[in-house]
Amino acid sequence: MAQSAQPIISYNYGISRWDYVAKARRLLIATSMLCGIAVTALFIFVPHLLVGLFLNPDSTAARIAQDGFPYYAVGIPFFILNVAIVGYCQSIERMKAAMTFVFLRGIGLLIPVFILLPLLLGTEGIWLSMPLAEILTSAAISSWWFYAHKK
């Protein structure tokens, strides 16, 4: 979605068509959220089907994955939205923001969360590490957005 929106947003940004940039941004965010919710529903309600695509459903690994998918699913809408916002930032030449968000979601928050959550929550903490890192990244994006638009 982000790759599809990037040329449209970038082109209209370049020719100062702010109304088209805003429309494309709204469509990108709405589509991202809709897809994120749909994928989350799949991970929560039919994890056995998704796991069965890759693993023997009777294996220990499959049972572990099926148990963990609902925890992991919490982060999917945030993941998709974060990737979309990074693409949007790149399209409007906000490279520092885009790189900051990529760093936060990929290393800056994920690694500390992945170390700490399993210590606090056990196995569920492993599954919840990505969702928490994505949620925290979304919070950082929201703060940046509100600060940038307050000016």
N, C-alpha and C positions, 0 to 999 in steps of 0.2 A: 504494500500500500504506500509506504513512504517513497519507494523508488518510482512509483507511478505518479505520485503527486509532485515530486521534486522538480521535474522540468516545467510543469505548469506553474507552480508557485514561483520558481526562479525566474522564468520568463516574464511573468506579470510583475514581479518585484522589480526586475530590471527596467521595465517601461513605466514604472510607477502606477500601475493599475491596482491600487490598494484594495478596491472593492473585490476584485477577482482573487487577490491574495487571501483576503478574509473569507471569501466563499469557499475557496479550495481548502483552507485551514479547517473551517467548520466541517466540511465533508470528510476530510482526512480524520479528524478526531471522532466524528460520529461513526464512520465506518470502522475505525480501529476499535472503538468501544463495543460495537455490535459484534464484530468478529471475536473479540476477546471474551465476551459473555457467552457466545455460542461454543467456543472451544472449551471454556471453563465448564459449561454444562456437560459436554462430552466427557471430560476428565472426571467429573463428579459422579455422573449417572451411569456411564458405561465404560469404566476403566478396564474391565475384562476384555472388551472388544479391542480397545487400543493396544493393550499389552499383548493380546493374542496375535497382533500383526507382526510382532517381533520375537516373542518367546512362546515356548510350549506352555499353554495355560496351566498345566499341572505341575510345573517346576516351582521350586522354592523362590527363584528370582521373580517369577511372574506373580506369585502371591505377595511378595514384598512390594513390588511395583504397584499392584492393585490397591494395596493398603495405603500406599503413599501418595498416589495420584490425587486424591481429593485435597490433601494438604497443599501439594504443589500447585493445584489449580487456582488457588486463591490469588497467586501472583500473575496469572496469564493476562488478564486485562491490563494490568499495570505494565507488564513487559511490552505488550503490543503498543500501548499508548506511548511509553517511553521511547521506543524505537521510532514511532511516527513523529514525535516531537523533535528528536535528534535530526531526523530528515528535514523537518520544517526549518529548524535552526540553520542547517547547512544551506538550505534554499534561500534564506534571507541574509546570508553572509554573517551569521552569528557563530563563527567557528569556535571561539573561546567557550561559549555556552555549550555547544554541541560536544566538544571534546571533554568538557567537565562532566557532562551527563554520562557520556560513554565511559569515562574513567570511574565515576561513582558506581554505576550499575555493573561494571565488569570486574573491577578490582577494589576500588576504594571502600565500598560498602560490603560487597559480596564476601570478600576474604575474612574480614573481622566477624561478620555475621555467621559465616560458615564455621568459624572456630568457636564462637561463643554459644550459639543456639543449641548445638548438640550437647554441650556441657550442661545447659540449663534444662533442656527438654528431652534429651535422649534422642531416639530415632526420629521422632516427629520434628525435632529441631533441624535434622539434616534436610528433611523435605520442605521445611518452612524457611530455610535460608534464602533461597532465591526469591520467594514471595516477599520476604521482609526487605531484602536489598532493593527490589523493584519498588515497593511501597515507599521506602525512604527516598529513593531517587525521584519518584513522583512528587513527594513532598518538597524536595529541593527544586524541582522544575516549577511547581506551583509558587513557591516563594520567589523564585527568579521572575516568573511571569507577572506576579502582582507588584513586585518592586519595579520592574521595567515599565509597567503600564501606569504606575503611580506618578512617574516623572512627568 
